[in-house]
Amino acid sequence: MFFHGIFLPWIRRAGAWLFLPALVVVAWGELTPHPPNVVEEVFGWDKAEHFTAYFGLALLACVAWGLRRSLVWVFLGVLAIGGTLEILQSFVGRDAEWLDMLANTLGAICGTLLAIVYLRWPRSLVGKPPPD
């Protein structure tokens, strides 16, 4: 718990700094005609790539945003990015799929929930208010 209080500002700052590069990588992966299938080769399922990408985006964005403001808007923003990229795929020779958007949504839900647990849990054990 002591370390959480020391490292939380650094982790929040890292989430803010890493979100944009992660977004660029996800956008490139979704919009390039023949992206590398690293996660698909490991898990054997292309939806795992979508889940992993949006899990990471939501986690970074929510940790950076903090609990002082509503994370609903962050979650909806990540989903809007996913929906926009799915639509744009049809313009670059790829197929947009509803199952991809479902995997994006499930990944964003899990990333958001993990961020909430991380931001709330340690301080709730000692009775302090949750961090901003």
N, C-alpha and C positions, 0 to 999 in steps of 0.2 A: 504494500500500500504506500509505503514511503516513496519507493521508486516511481510509482504511478504519478504522484504529485510533482515530482521533479521532471519526469520525462514527458508528461502530457503536453505542455506547451510546445516542446520540440516535435512531438508526434503530430500535433495539429498543424504546425508549420510545414512539416514534411508532407502531410496530406494535401495541403494547399499548393505547394510547389510541384508535387508529382502528378496532380490531377491533369493538368494540361498536356504534359508529355504522354500520359497514359491515354488520354482522349485522342491524341494524334495517332498513336499506334492502333487503337481500336478502329478509328475512322479509316486508316489506311488498310487494315485487315478486312474491313467490310466492303471497301470500295475498290480495291485492286482486283482485276479480273481473275488472277490465279494466285491467291495468297498461300503462303506455306501452311501446311496442316499439322503443326507441331502437336497441339493438344489432341487432335483427332487421331494421330498415330499412336499416342499413348493410351487414350481411352476408347478409341474405335468408334467415336460418335461425335459428329460435328456440332451438335447442340452443346456439348461440353465447352467448346470454345466460346460460344455466346454467353453461357452461364458464367464462365471464368472472367470474361472481359467485363461484364456488367456487375459482377460481384466486386471486382476491384475498383471500378469507377464509383460505385455507390459507397463503398467503404472509404475510399479516399475523400470523396466529397463530404460525406457525413462527419467524418472525424475532423476535417478542416472546418466545417460549418459549426459544429458544436451543438450543445443542447439548449443554449440560450434562446435560439430561434427554432421555429418549427422545421423538422426534418421532412415533413410531408412535401414541401416545395422542392427540396433537394431530390427526393425520390422521384417525384413527377418530372423534374428536369432531366434526370438520367433516363427515364422512360421516353421522354420526348426526343432525346438524342438518339436513342435506339430506334424509335419509330421513323424518325427522319432518315437515318442511315439505311434502314430497310427499304424505304421508298426510293432513295437515291440509287440503290443497287440496281434497279431496273434500267437506269440510264447508263450503266457501265458494263452491261452484258451479263449481269448476275441475276439470280432469281430471288425475289423477296418471298419469305415464307412466314406463315403465322406461327409455326413451331419455333422458328428462330426468335420471334418476338416473345413467345412464351418463355423460352430459355433466358432471354434478356431480363424479363420481368422477375422470374424466380431468382436469378442471380442478384438483381438489384434488391429484392426483398431480403435475401440472406445477408448481403453486404450491409444494408441499412440496419438490420437487427443486430449484427455483430458489432457495428459501431455504437449502437445504443447500449449494448451490454458493456462494451469497453469503457464508454464514457460515464456510465452510471455506477457500475458494480463496485469498484474499489472504495469510492467515497461513501457509498450507502452502508458499508460495513462499519464505519466508524461514526456514523450519524452526521456527517457533514453534508451540506447541500451539493448536488451534482455540479460538475464544472460547467463553465459557460460553453 
